[in-house]
Amino acid sequence: MTKLADSSLEPTGADETVRIDLDGREVALRPRRNRRARHISLRIDPATGCAILVLPLSASLAEGLDFARSKSRWLRANLDSLPQRTPFADGARIPVMGVRHRIAHHPDFASFIWRDSSCATINVGGEGEGVAMRVTGWLIEQARREITTRARAKAARLGRPLGSITIRETRTRWGSCSGKYDLAFNWRLIMAPADVLDYVVSHEVAHLAVTSHSPRFWRVVEKLHPGNEAPRAWLRKRGDELWRYG
C-alpha cells in the first residue's frame, strides 16, 4: 500500500467541519479520531485545503480546539503555503505524465476531448460548463489505460495472478493491493511524472508476491522498477501538488 496519509483516522462522530476564529480569520477544521495517537496534532489536507485535527481517544473536542488555537501561527502559515488551485478550465496548464499541457476549449466543436501531443494541448469541445467534467473523465481514462497496461505486464513478469484494477480518487493512499490480488490506484497519478506512476504500480504489483514491506518486498520492487528512491522522494516532497488541479 502506497499511503497518502494515516488511514487509521476516523470521524469524531459528526462528520462535519468545525470553524474557529484565529485572530479574525475563520479556519476550517475537520476533527478525526486516531486509535494510535497519543497526543493531539494538526495536519493540512492538501485535497481540501482544510486542517485535520487529530484526536486520541482520550481527548475531548474542546481540548482539541484549544490546541488548534494555540497553534494559530502554524495553521495560518501552512494554510497560506498551500499551492493555488488550478481548475480544469480553458487556458489552464496541467501535467499529464509530468508533461505540462494547456487546456483549450472549443465551444463550437462536438462534446468530446482529444490531445494534440505535438503542441501539448488538451482540446475540449462542447459547452463551457462541462469542461472540468470532461477533462476529469479523460484523465481518469488515461490513468486506467496507463496503469492497467503496466500492472498486467509487471504481474506477468512475476508470474503472479492479478485480480481487478480499480481507478478512483482516494484520500489516504496512492495505491493498494487486497488479499484477493485486486489493485486500486488514485487517478491523480496520471499527472505525476511517468517514473513516479510506474513506481507506484510496481509497488502494488510487488505486493502480489510479498504482502509485507520486508527487505524481500523491496527487492521485488527494485526488480520491477530499478532505482525507486527518486520517485519515492518525489511523492513525499511533491505528491501534494497533484491535489491542486481540478
C-alpha positions in Angstrom: 0.0 0.0 0.0 1.4 3.4 -1.0 0.0 5.8 1.6 -1.1 9.4 1.2 -1.9 9.8 4.9 -2.8 7.9 8.0 -5.7 5.6 7.1 -6.5 5.0 10.8 -8.2 8.4 11.1 -11.9 8.2 11.9 -14.6 10.9 12.1 -15.2 12.1 15.6 -18.9 11.3 15.4 -20.4 14.1 13.4 -18.7 14.1 10.1 -18.7 17.9 9.7 -16.3 20.7 9.6 -15.7 22.9 12.7 -14.8 26.5 12.1 -12.7 28.5 14.6 -11.7 32.1 14.7 -7.9 32.8 14.7 -7.4 36.5 15.2 -10.2 37.5 12.9 -9.6 34.7 10.3 -12.0 31.8 10.1 -10.3 28.5 9.7 -12.0 25.2 8.9 -11.0 22.2 11.0 -12.0 18.5 10.5 -11.7 16.6 13.8 -10.7 13.0 13.4 -10.0 10.3 16.0 -6.9 8.2 15.7 -6.8 5.0 17.7 -2.9 5.0 17.7 -2.5 8.7 18.5 -1.0 9.6 21.9 -1.2 13.4 21.5 -3.4 15.9 19.8 -1.9 17.0 16.5 -2.7 19.0 13.4 -2.0 18.4 9.7 -3.1 20.0 6.4 -5.2 18.1 3.9 -4.0 19.2 0.5 -7.0 17.8 -1.2 -9.5 20.1 0.6 -7.3 22.8 2.0 -8.7 22.1 5.4 -6.8 21.4 8.6 -7.2 18.0 10.1 -7.4 18.0 13.9 -6.2 14.5 15.1 -7.5 13.5 18.5 -6.5 10.5 20.5 -9.4 8.5 22.1 -8.8 10.1 25.4 -9.0 13.8 24.2 -12.2 15.8 24.0 -13.1 18.0 21.1 -12.9 21.1 23.3 -9.3 20.2 24.2 -8.5 19.7 20.5 -9.9 23.2 19.6 -7.9 24.8 22.4 -4.8 23.1 21.0 -5.6 24.3 17.5 -6.0 27.9 18.7 -2.6 27.6 20.5 -1.1 26.7 17.1 -2.7 29.6 15.2 0.6 30.9 13.8 1.5 27.4 12.4 -2.0 26.9 11.0 -2.1 30.3 9.2 1.5 29.8 7.8 0.7 26.3 6.5 -2.6 27.2 5.0 -1.1 30.2 3.3 1.7 28.0 1.8 -0.7 25.7 0.0 -0.3 25.9 -3.8 -3.0 27.9 -5.6 -5.6 25.6 -7.1 -5.7 25.2 -10.9 -9.2 24.4 -12.1 -9.8 22.3 -15.3 -10.7 25.3 -17.4 -9.9 26.9 -20.7 -6.3 28.1 -20.7 -5.2 26.2 -17.6 -2.0 24.3 -17.7 -2.0 20.8 -16.1 0.6 18.0 -16.1 -0.1 14.7 -17.9 2.6 12.1 -17.1 4.6 15.0 -15.8 4.4 17.0 -19.1 2.5 20.3 -18.9 -0.4 20.6 -21.2 -2.7 23.5 -22.0 -6.5 23.0 -21.9 -8.1 24.6 -25.0 -11.9 24.9 -25.1 -13.6 24.8 -28.5 -17.3 25.6 -27.8 -18.3 25.2 -31.5 -17.0 21.6 -31.6 -18.8 18.5 -30.6 -18.7 17.5 -26.9 -15.6 15.3 -26.9 -11.9 15.7 -25.9 -8.7 15.0 -27.7 -5.0 15.6 -27.1 -2.6 17.1 -29.6 0.8 15.9 -28.4 2.7 18.0 -30.9 1.8 21.2 -29.0 0.9 19.6 -25.6 -2.7 20.7 -25.8 -5.9 19.0 -24.5 -8.7 20.1 -26.7 -12.2 20.1 -25.2 -15.4 20.6 -27.2 -18.9 21.3 -26.0 -20.5 23.6 -23.5 -18.2 25.5 -21.2 -19.9 24.3 -18.1 -18.8 20.7 -18.9 -15.1 21.3 -19.5 -14.0 20.4 -16.0 -16.1 17.2 -16.0 -14.8 16.1 -19.4 -11.2 16.8 -18.5 -11.5 14.8 -15.3 -13.1 11.9 -17.1 -10.4 12.0 -19.8 -7.6 12.0 -17.2 -9.3 9.0 -15.4 -9.4 7.1 -18.6 -5.8 7.9 -19.4 -4.9 6.7 -15.9 -6.9 3.5 -16.4 -5.1 2.7 -19.7 -1.6 3.5 -18.5 -1.8 1.8 -15.1 -3.6 -1.3 -16.4 -1.0 -1.9 -19.1 1.9 -1.5 -16.7 0.3 -3.6 -13.9 -0.5 -6.5 -16.2 3.0 -6.5 -17.7 4.6 -6.4 -14.3 2.4 -9.1 -12.8 3.3 -11.3 -15.8 7.0 -10.7 -15.1 6.5 -12.0 -11.6 4.2 -14.9 -12.7 1.6 -13.8 -10.2 -2.2 -13.8 -10.6 -3.8 -10.3 -10.9 -7.4 -9.6 -10.0 -9.3 -6.4 -10.8 -7.8 -3.0 -11.3 -9.8 0.0 -9.9 -9.0 3.6 -10.7 -10.6 6.1 -8.3 -9.8 9.1 -6.1 -8.7 8.1 -2.6 -7.7 10.4 0.2 -5.4 8.1 2.1 -3.3 6.2 -0.4 -1.9 6.3 -4.0 -2.4 2.6 -4.4 -3.4 -0.6 -2.6 -3.4 -4.3 -3.0 -6.1 -6.5 -1.5 -5.8 -10.1 -0.3 -7.7 -11.2 -3.4 -5.0 -9.7 -5.7 -7.2 -6.7 -6.6 -5.3 -3.5 -7.2 -6.6 0.1 -6.7 -4.9 3.3 -7.7 -5.5 7.0 -7.4 -6.3 8.5 -10.8 -4.3 11.6 -10.0 -1.1 9.6 -10.6 -1.6 10.3 -14.3 -0.5 13.9 -13.6 2.7 12.7 -11.9 5.9 12.1 -13.8 5.9 8.7 -15.6 8.7 7.4 -13.4 6.5 8.1 -10.3 3.4 6.4 -11.7 5.5 3.4 -12.7 7.0 3.2 -9.2 3.5 3.1 -7.6 2.3 0.4 -10.0 5.5 -1.6 -9.3 5.0 -1.1 -5.5 1.5 -2.5 -5.6 2.2 -5.3 -8.0 5.1 -6.4 -5.8 2.5 -6.9 -3.0 1.1 -9.8 -5.2 4.3 -11.6 -4.3 5.1 -10.2 -0.8 2.4 -8.7 1.4 4.7 -7.1 3.9 7.3 -4.3 3.4 10.1 -6.6 4.3 13.6 -6.5 2.6 12.3 -9.2 0.2 9.5 -6.9 -0.8 11.8 -4.1 -1.7 14.0 -6.4 -3.7 10.9 -7.3 -5.8 10.1 -3.5 -6.2 13.7 -3.0 -7.3 13.3 -5.7 -9.9 10.2 -4.1 -11.3 11.4 -0.6 -11.0 15.1 -0.2 -10.6 16.2 2.9 -8.8 13.0 3.6 -6.9 14.4 6.1 -4.4 13.9 9.1 -6.7 10.1 8.5 -7.3 9.6 7.7 -3.6 11.2 11.0 -2.7 9.1 12.9 -5.3 5.9 11.5 -3.8 7.0 12.5 -0.3 8.0 16.0 -1.3 5.7 16.9 -4.1 2.8 14.4 -4.1 0.5 17.0 -2.5 0.9 19.1 -5.7 -1.4 16.7 -7.6 -4.3 17.8 -5.4 -4.1 21.4 -6.6 -5.6 20.5 -10.0 -9.3 20.3 -10.8 
